[in-house]
Amino acid sequence: MTSLSELRACKSCGNVFTKKAGVTIITSCPHCDGTNFDTIDLDEEMID
């Protein structure tokens, strides 16, 4: 299971994926191989 703070969104294709696969850190989008992405920040006010 992953948390929201471990997710990235690719700026090229919009794919959302985790930062890690096991112990391997993912450095490019698995869908389009792009390397420009945003990290998803957790806004606790939106959750409550």
C-alpha positions in Angstrom: 0.0 0.0 0.0 1.2 3.5 -0.8 0.4 6.9 0.7 -0.4 10.1 -1.2 3.0 11.6 -0.3 4.7 8.8 -2.3 2.9 9.6 -5.6 4.2 11.5 -8.6 2.3 12.9 -11.6 4.0 13.1 -15.0 3.7 16.5 -16.6 3.9 15.1 -20.1 1.2 12.4 -20.1 -0.6 12.8 -16.7 0.3 9.3 -15.5 0.3 9.0 -11.7 2.8 6.5 -10.2 4.7 5.8 -7.0 8.2 7.0 -6.3 9.4 3.5 -5.5 8.9 0.0 -6.8 10.2 -2.1 -3.9 13.6 -0.7 -3.1 14.1 0.8 -6.6 13.5 4.6 -6.9 11.6 5.3 -10.2 13.3 8.2 -12.0 11.1 8.3 -15.2 7.5 7.9 -16.0 6.7 4.2 -16.7 4.2 5.2 -19.4 6.1 7.7 -21.5 9.6 7.7 -20.1 9.3 11.5 -19.2 11.4 12.9 -16.4 9.4 16.0 -15.6 6.9 15.3 -12.9 5.2 16.9 -9.8 5.1 15.2 -6.4 1.6 15.0 -5.0 1.4 16.9 -1.7 -1.0 15.9 1.0 -3.3 18.7 2.1 -4.8 17.5 5.3 -7.5 20.3 5.3 -9.0 18.7 2.1 -9.2 15.3 3.7 -11.1 16.4 6.9 
